[in-house]
Amino acid sequence: MTSLRLCRRIAVLLSAALLAGLAGCASLSLAYRQLPLLAGFWADAWLDLDRPQRARLREQLQAWQAWHRREELPQWLALLQQAHAALDGGVTPDELLALEQGARASAERCLRQAAPLAAPLLADLRPGQWRHLQRRMDEKAADWHDRQAGRDGPAERGKRHAASLERWLGDLDRGTRRQARADAEGWRFDLPAMAQARAARQARTLEALRAWSRQDLAGGTALLMQNLQPQPAEQAYRDEVLASLLRLLNGLDAGQREQVRRHWAGWRAELHRLHAP
């Protein structure tokens, strides 16, 4: 098995983990089936939609999910069938980078499909709704800054890192979870630089949505894809994250790797049920 094939398989698992995170502790199947409802609530909170706009959004989300179930789930399933051997032999930095490339490819396909569905709704937004979106973004950024700048910032980063790992790998034993949190708490975090990168990403998101609203679908999608790339100011932090992840993955013993395989096998079974007509 080549390293590229290995990482493509893991990339699918990462994408599935993002879906699992939509519903917190709920199952992947439940999160996926509720995706139009959950995404609708989320979009309404950010855009302050009126009733006709909410109805239109619900229809578009259902159409997008039907495409995703038909087109994306089979690709995930094809890779998940071979995923049980993914961790054998150790994981290299190049493999992690290939993993990210695979996840971004999935995201780009999803955004390209979403663009023509979202464009009419975005074109219908009133100036007050765009201002509402800007205010929500600013509030979210201020809340993030307060949490990161406070005395509990490192602990917060450690907690979120461990939770993200468990969504991807399944339950970690106490020692592994403690080490993951300790690693994250020790990462060098340049708050001004990270805040600047976050602000640039926020501005790019707003610009992308406005591009979609003008029917510039390719331009808006390209801007959103830029947001998935690390900014120069984030590179040092990103390098520490990748190094920590490599140590954790390559430090799993045989029993822990088997637990991860069982976790991923559960996803595969759920995805089979979701894809069944």
TAWO-V202122 format. One record per helix or strand. SS is the DSSP state (A for helix, B for strand). FROM is the first residue (numbers start at 1). TO is the last residue. If there is no record, write none. Layout:
((SS;FROM;TO) (SS;FROM;TO))
This chain:
((A;3;23) (A;28;33) (A;35;47) (A;51;80) (A;83;85) (A;93;123) (A;127;149) (A;153;169) (A;174;186) (A;191;213) (A;217;226) (A;232;251) (A;254;275))
